């Protein structure tokens, strides 16, 4: 890590965690400065309220939990509340110091099937749902890998074989496997603070964000945006993280199966015995935003992780075949992931497969911007979920969050 990075990281811990003033969305109606709307919900401090209440300000598609009683989570004795780890800056940082600095809303740790840490901040509660951003990708990826295992999807076929509308786009001549592993040669950069970037135009098309006054939203839906993307180079042999690639994968999945991603995930949510429906943010044409739009409770995300540890079984039902989970847990090519310097520095030793960051044979990791994490450690029987509302999409604290998660799992 550079001196500048270490200085910024130390500064992130030293800074006061500011609370919104006045309180957001209080009063009938709230004062103008305290209103959270589609125009400001991604911006601090408004995101502190919005990430816990997106169903109130954006159209959504339910992922139903069904009518069965929720499956209780086993409670264990609290452990390691005073845990400390070594920051990337070299300093020693405490668990709760990091949770506060990284704007944590919810934190849950399970060991051997029992909850050993569970904390809520910023008005979060057990039954409140929180946006998971790109953790959504990993849920979609495992659904896609299941369709491959069932023979519904052929991972060697091209995207245009399932979705002819993608012919001529960046995705049309990419294989399903290349979509799964983010190996598509697309002219696109995942730059969140540039309103003209590919990722920003994606955000406008999927309805997550509105363009500023001097920027034109070129597409009204992901169904318009995805066919308009363009190829740059040749597919395969690299890792290029692009949210639009997950959306193309989801479209292929839905065409192949005839079932929306929201419906596919509903089958899992019902089998898990979840406490609340989850939901996807809907794009302007009512399509589920599969790359970043899923919302769920902290505990229901933990239930999902426990199911993975159990080989895809929950409540006596096989929800995901063990072979599918094993396929992903085997991981991808280490050299390909290591060649992406930014990602390799953040998660050394990881690989990427089927929309998951994978420590081969050890753990699967799902991550979203603004501080969302699902970590499933098969070698230590640990599940960790973090829901957050960091003021920026990517923070210097992200390196330390992963260091904390990995160190805590080892200590447990």
C-alpha positions as CSV (number, residue, x, y, z in Angstrom):
1,X,0.0,0.0,0.0
2,X,1.2,3.5,-0.8
3,X,1.9,6.2,1.8
4,X,-1.0,8.2,0.5
5,X,-3.4,5.2,0.8
6,X,-2.2,4.5,4.4
7,X,-2.7,8.1,5.3
8,X,-6.2,8.1,3.9
9,X,-7.1,4.8,5.6
10,X,-5.9,6.1,9.0
11,X,-7.9,9.3,8.4
12,X,-11.0,7.3,7.7
13,X,-10.8,5.9,11.3
14,X,-10.0,9.3,12.8
15,X,-13.0,11.0,11.2
16,X,-16.1,11.6,13.1
17,X,-19.1,9.6,11.8
18,X,-21.6,12.4,11.1
19,X,-25.3,11.8,11.6
20,X,-27.8,13.5,9.3
21,X,-29.2,16.8,10.6
22,X,-32.1,17.2,10.6
23,X,-33.2,13.5,10.8
24,X,-34.1,12.3,7.4
25,X,-37.7,11.7,6.4
26,X,-39.2,12.9,9.6
27,X,-42.4,14.9,9.7
28,X,-45.5,15.2,7.5
29,X,-44.0,16.2,5.1
30,X,-40.3,16.2,5.9
31,X,-38.5,19.5,5.5
32,X,-37.1,19.9,2.0
33,X,-33.5,19.2,3.1
34,X,-34.5,16.0,4.9
35,X,-36.4,14.4,2.0
36,X,-35.0,11.3,0.3
37,X,-36.0,11.0,-3.3
38,X,-35.0,9.2,-6.5
39,X,-32.8,12.3,-7.2
40,X,-30.6,12.1,-4.1
41,X,-30.9,8.6,-2.6
42,X,-27.4,7.5,-3.7
43,X,-25.8,10.6,-2.1
44,X,-24.8,11.1,1.5
45,X,-26.4,11.7,3.9
46,X,-29.6,10.6,2.1
47,X,-28.3,7.1,1.4
48,X,-28.2,6.4,5.1
49,X,-32.0,6.3,5.1
50,X,-32.5,5.2,1.5
51,X,-30.5,1.9,1.6
52,X,-32.9,0.7,4.3
53,X,-36.1,1.9,2.7
54,X,-35.7,1.6,-1.1
55,X,-39.1,0.0,-1.4
56,X,-40.7,3.3,-0.4
57,X,-39.1,5.3,-3.2
58,X,-38.4,3.0,-6.2
59,X,-40.7,0.4,-8.0
60,X,-39.9,-3.1,-6.9
61,X,-40.5,-6.8,-7.7
62,X,-41.1,-9.1,-4.8
63,X,-39.1,-12.3,-4.0
64,X,-41.7,-14.0,-2.0
65,X,-41.0,-16.0,1.2
66,X,-44.3,-17.9,1.0
67,X,-46.7,-18.7,3.9
68,X,-44.6,-21.0,6.1
69,X,-43.3,-19.9,9.5
70,X,-39.8,-18.5,9.4
71,X,-37.0,-21.0,10.2
72,X,-35.5,-19.8,13.5
73,X,-31.8,-19.0,13.6
74,X,-30.0,-20.8,16.4
75,X,-28.5,-18.4,18.9
76,X,-25.1,-18.9,20.4
77,X,-23.2,-17.2,23.1
78,X,-21.6,-13.9,21.9
79,X,-17.9,-14.2,21.1
80,X,-14.9,-12.0,20.2
81,X,-16.7,-8.7,20.6
82,X,-13.3,-7.2,21.5
83,X,-11.7,-8.6,18.4
84,X,-8.8,-6.7,16.9
85,X,-7.1,-7.1,13.5
86,X,-4.2,-5.5,11.6
87,X,-5.3,-2.8,9.3
88,X,-3.7,-2.5,5.8
89,X,-2.1,0.7,7.2
90,X,-0.3,-1.3,9.8
91,X,-2.4,0.0,12.8
92,X,-4.4,-2.3,15.1
93,X,-8.1,-1.7,14.7
94,X,-11.0,-3.0,16.9
95,X,-14.1,-4.7,15.5
96,X,-16.5,-2.0,16.6
97,X,-14.1,0.8,15.6
98,X,-14.2,-0.6,12.1
99,X,-18.0,-1.1,12.0
100,X,-18.5,2.5,13.0
101,X,-16.0,3.9,10.6
102,X,-17.4,1.9,7.7
103,X,-21.0,3.1,8.3
104,X,-22.2,-0.3,9.1
105,X,-26.0,-0.7,9.4
106,X,-26.1,-4.4,10.1
107,X,-23.5,-7.0,11.1
108,X,-24.2,-10.7,11.7
109,X,-21.7,-13.6,12.3
110,X,-22.6,-17.3,12.4
111,X,-20.3,-20.0,13.6
112,X,-21.3,-23.7,13.4
113,X,-24.8,-22.8,12.6
114,X,-25.4,-20.4,15.5
115,X,-25.4,-16.6,15.7
116,X,-22.5,-15.4,17.7
117,X,-22.5,-11.6,16.8
118,X,-25.5,-9.5,15.6
119,X,-25.6,-5.7,15.7
120,X,-27.8,-3.0,14.2
121,X,-27.0,0.7,13.7
122,X,-28.5,3.7,12.0
123,X,-32.1,2.6,12.7
124,X,-31.7,-0.8,11.1
125,X,-33.8,-3.6,12.6
126,X,-34.0,-7.4,12.1
127,X,-37.1,-7.1,9.9
128,X,-35.8,-4.2,7.8
129,X,-34.5,-4.9,4.3
130,X,-31.3,-3.4,3.0
131,X,-30.1,-3.1,-0.6
132,X,-27.2,-5.5,-1.2
133,X,-26.0,-3.9,-4.5
134,X,-23.6,-6.3,-6.2
135,X,-24.1,-9.1,-3.8
136,X,-27.0,-9.5,-6.1
137,X,-24.6,-10.7,-8.9
138,X,-23.5,-13.6,-6.8
139,X,-27.1,-14.7,-6.1
140,X,-27.8,-14.6,-9.9
141,X,-24.6,-16.4,-10.7
142,X,-25.4,-19.3,-8.5
143,X,-28.9,-19.5,-10.1
144,X,-27.2,-19.5,-13.5
145,X,-24.8,-22.2,-12.4
146,X,-27.8,-24.3,-11.3
147,X,-29.4,-23.9,-14.7
148,X,-26.2,-25.1,-16.3
149,X,-26.2,-28.1,-14.0
150,X,-29.8,-28.9,-14.9
151,X,-29.0,-28.6,-18.6
152,X,-31.3,-25.6,-19.1
153,X,-28.2,-23.5,-20.0
154,X,-25.3,-24.6,-22.1
155,X,-22.2,-22.7,-20.9
156,X,-20.5,-23.1,-24.2
157,X,-23.4,-21.6,-26.2
158,X,-23.3,-17.9,-27.2
159,X,-25.5,-15.3,-25.6
160,X,-27.2,-14.6,-28.9
161,X,-28.3,-18.2,-29.1
162,X,-30.6,-17.5,-26.3
163,X,-31.2,-13.7,-26.9
164,X,-31.0,-12.9,-30.6
165,X,-31.5,-9.2,-29.7
166,X,-27.9,-9.3,-28.4
167,X,-26.4,-10.0,-31.9
168,X,-23.9,-7.2,-32.7
169,X,-23.6,-6.1,-29.1
170,X,-20.7,-6.6,-26.8
171,X,-22.4,-9.7,-25.4
172,X,-23.8,-11.4,-28.5
173,X,-20.8,-13.6,-29.3
174,X,-19.7,-14.2,-25.7
175,X,-20.3,-17.6,-24.3
176,X,-22.4,-18.2,-21.2
177,X,-19.3,-19.2,-19.4
178,X,-17.6,-15.9,-20.3
179,X,-20.7,-14.0,-19.0
180,X,-20.5,-16.0,-15.8
181,X,-16.9,-15.2,-15.2
182,X,-16.8,-11.6,-16.3
183,X,-14.6,-12.3,-19.3
184,X,-16.5,-10.2,-21.9
185,X,-14.6,-7.7,-24.0
186,X,-16.9,-4.7,-23.7
187,X,-16.2,-1.0,-24.2
188,X,-17.2,0.0,-20.7
189,X,-15.7,1.2,-17.5
190,X,-17.1,0.7,-14.0
191,X,-16.5,4.3,-12.9
192,X,-19.1,5.4,-10.4
193,X,-18.2,9.1,-10.0
194,X,-18.3,9.9,-13.8
195,X,-21.8,10.8,-14.9
196,X,-20.9,9.9,-18.5
197,X,-19.3,6.6,-17.9
198,X,-20.7,3.2,-19.0
199,X,-21.7,2.3,-15.5
200,X,-23.5,5.6,-15.1
201,X,-25.4,5.1,-18.4
202,X,-26.2,1.6,-17.1
203,X,-27.6,3.2,-13.9
204,X,-29.9,5.5,-15.9
205,X,-31.2,2.6,-18.0
206,X,-32.0,0.4,-15.0
207,X,-33.7,3.2,-13.1
208,X,-31.3,3.3,-10.2
209,X,-30.1,6.8,-10.8
210,X,-31.1,9.9,-12.7
211,X,-28.7,11.8,-15.0
212,X,-27.6,15.3,-14.1
213,X,-29.1,18.1,-16.2
214,X,-26.2,18.2,-18.6
215,X,-26.1,14.5,-19.3
216,X,-28.6,12.6,-21.6
217,X,-29.9,9.2,-20.6
218,X,-29.6,7.4,-23.9
219,X,-31.7,4.3,-23.0
220,X,-35.1,3.9,-21.3
221,X,-34.6,0.3,-20.1
222,X,-31.9,-2.4,-19.8
223,X,-33.7,-4.1,-22.7
224,X,-32.6,-1.1,-24.8
225,X,-29.2,-0.6,-23.2
226,X,-27.8,-4.1,-23.4
227,X,-28.2,-4.5,-27.2
228,X,-26.5,-1.1,-27.7
229,X,-23.2,-2.1,-25.9
230,X,-20.2,-2.6,-28.1
231,X,-17.3,-5.0,-28.1
232,X,-13.7,-4.0,-27.5
233,X,-11.2,-6.7,-28.2
234,X,-11.8,-10.5,-27.9
235,X,-13.6,-12.3,-25.1
236,X,-12.0,-14.6,-22.6
237,X,-8.7,-15.0,-20.7
238,X,-9.2,-12.0,-18.4
239,X,-11.3,-10.6,-15.6
240,X,-13.2,-7.4,-16.5
241,X,-15.8,-6.5,-13.8
242,X,-18.9,-5.0,-15.5
243,X,-22.3,-4.9,-14.0
244,X,-24.0,-4.9,-17.4
245,X,-22.5,-8.4,-18.0
246,X,-24.6,-9.7,-15.1
247,X,-27.7,-8.1,-16.7
248,X,-26.9,-9.8,-20.0
249,X,-26.5,-13.1,-18.1
250,X,-29.8,-12.6,-16.4
251,X,-31.6,-12.0,-19.7
252,X,-30.0,-15.2,-21.1
253,X,-31.2,-17.1,-18.0
254,X,-34.7,-15.8,-18.3
255,X,-35.0,-16.6,-22.0
256,X,-33.6,-20.1,-21.5
257,X,-35.8,-21.0,-18.5
258,X,-38.9,-18.9,-19.2
259,X,-38.8,-17.8,-15.6
260,X,-37.7,-14.4,-14.3
261,X,-34.8,-14.1,-11.9
262,X,-37.1,-12.8,-9.2
263,X,-39.3,-15.9,-9.5
264,X,-36.2,-18.2,-9.5
265,X,-34.9,-16.6,-6.3
266,X,-38.4,-16.8,-4.8
267,X,-38.1,-20.6,-4.9
268,X,-35.0,-20.4,-2.8
269,X,-36.4,-17.7,-0.4
270,X,-39.4,-20.0,0.4
271,X,-37.2,-23.0,0.9
272,X,-34.9,-21.1,3.3
273,X,-37.7,-20.2,5.6
274,X,-37.0,-16.5,5.4
275,X,-38.6,-13.9,7.7
276,X,-39.5,-11.4,5.0
277,X,-40.0,-11.2,1.2
278,X,-36.9,-9.9,-0.5
279,X,-37.3,-7.6,-3.5
280,X,-35.5,-6.4,-6.6
281,X,-35.5,-2.8,-7.8
282,X,-37.4,-2.7,-11.1
283,X,-36.1,-0.9,-14.2
284,X,-38.4,1.5,-16.1
285,X,-39.9,-1.4,-18.1
286,X,-40.5,-3.5,-15.0
287,X,-37.4,-5.8,-15.4
288,X,-35.6,-7.0,-12.3
289,X,-32.2,-5.2,-11.9
290,X,-30.1,-8.4,-11.5
291,X,-26.7,-6.8,-11.2
292,X,-27.3,-4.6,-8.2
293,X,-30.9,-4.4,-7.2
294,X,-31.7,-7.0,-4.5
295,X,-32.9,-6.1,-1.0
296,X,-33.2,-8.4,2.0
297,X,-32.9,-8.6,5.8
298,X,-29.6,-9.2,7.4
299,X,-30.9,-12.5,8.9
300,X,-32.3,-13.8,5.6
301,X,-28.9,-13.2,3.9
302,X,-27.4,-15.3,6.7
303,X,-29.9,-18.0,6.1
304,X,-28.8,-18.1,2.5
305,X,-25.2,-18.5,3.6
306,X,-26.0,-21.3,6.0
307,X,-27.8,-23.1,3.2
308,X,-24.6,-23.0,1.1
309,X,-22.5,-24.4,4.0
310,X,-25.1,-27.2,4.2
311,X,-24.4,-28.2,0.6
312,X,-27.5,-26.5,-0.7
313,X,-29.9,-28.0,1.8
314,X,-32.4,-26.1,4.0
315,X,-35.3,-27.5,6.0
316,X,-34.7,-30.9,4.5
317,X,-35.0,-29.7,0.9
318,X,-32.2,-29.5,-1.7
319,X,-32.4,-25.9,-2.9
320,X,-29.1,-25.9,-4.8
321,X,-27.4,-29.2,-5.8
322,X,-24.1,-29.7,-3.8
323,X,-22.3,-30.3,-7.2
324,X,-23.3,-26.7,-8.3
325,X,-21.8,-25.2,-5.1
326,X,-18.7,-27.3,-5.4
327,X,-18.2,-26.2,-9.0
328,X,-18.2,-22.6,-7.9
329,X,-16.1,-23.3,-4.7
330,X,-13.4,-24.8,-7.0
331,X,-12.7,-21.2,-8.1
332,X,-11.3,-19.8,-11.3
333,X,-7.9,-19.2,-12.7
334,X,-5.7,-17.5,-10.1
335,X,-3.4,-15.9,-12.7
336,X,-6.3,-14.3,-14.5
337,X,-7.6,-12.7,-11.3
338,X,-4.2,-11.6,-10.2
339,X,-3.7,-9.8,-13.5
340,X,-6.4,-7.3,-12.4
341,X,-4.2,-5.3,-10.1
342,X,-6.9,-3.4,-8.3
343,X,-9.0,-6.4,-7.4
344,X,-5.9,-8.5,-6.6
345,X,-4.7,-5.9,-4.1
346,X,-8.1,-5.8,-2.4
347,X,-8.5,-9.5,-2.2
348,X,-5.2,-11.3,-2.5
349,X,-5.4,-15.0,-3.1
350,X,-8.9,-14.8,-4.5
351,X,-10.2,-16.0,-7.9
352,X,-13.5,-15.3,-9.7
353,X,-16.1,-17.8,-10.9
354,X,-19.8,-17.6,-11.6
355,X,-20.1,-14.1,-10.2
356,X,-18.5,-15.0,-6.9
357,X,-15.1,-14.1,-5.5
358,X,-13.7,-17.5,-4.5
359,X,-10.9,-18.6,-2.3
360,X,-10.6,-22.0,-3.9
361,X,-11.8,-24.9,-1.6
362,X,-12.1,-22.5,1.3
363,X,-14.6,-19.6,1.0
364,X,-17.0,-17.8,-1.3
365,X,-17.4,-14.0,-1.1
366,X,-20.1,-11.7,-2.5
367,X,-19.5,-7.9,-2.3
368,X,-21.5,-4.8,-3.1
369,X,-20.7,-1.1,-3.3
370,X,-21.2,1.1,-0.3
371,X,-20.1,-1.8,2.0
372,X,-22.3,-4.9,1.4
373,X,-20.7,-8.3,2.1
374,X,-21.7,-12.0,2.3
375,X,-18.8,-14.3,3.3
376,X,-19.3,-18.0,3.4
377,X,-16.3,-19.9,4.8
378,X,-16.6,-23.6,4.2
379,X,-13.4,-24.6,5.9
380,X,-14.3,-22.9,9.2
381,X,-18.2,-23.1,9.1
382,X,-18.6,-19.4,9.3
383,X,-21.1,-17.0,7.7
384,X,-20.6,-13.2,7.9
385,X,-23.1,-10.6,6.6
386,X,-22.4,-6.8,6.5
387,X,-24.9,-4.2,5.4
388,X,-23.6,-0.6,5.2
389,X,-24.3,2.9,3.9
390,X,-20.8,4.2,3.2
391,X,-21.0,7.7,1.6
392,X,-19.0,6.6,-1.4
393,X,-19.3,3.5,-3.7
394,X,-15.7,2.4,-3.2
395,X,-13.9,3.4,0.0
396,X,-10.3,3.0,1.3
397,X,-12.0,1.1,4.2
398,X,-13.0,-1.8,1.8
399,X,-9.5,-3.3,2.0
400,X,-9.8,-3.4,5.8
401,X,-13.4,-4.8,5.8
402,X,-12.1,-7.9,3.9
403,X,-9.1,-8.1,6.3
404,X,-11.5,-8.0,9.3
405,X,-13.8,-10.6,7.8
406,X,-11.0,-13.0,6.9
407,X,-9.2,-12.6,10.2
408,X,-12.4,-13.0,12.3
409,X,-13.3,-16.2,10.5
410,X,-9.9,-17.6,11.2
411,X,-10.1,-16.6,14.9
412,X,-13.5,-18.2,15.2
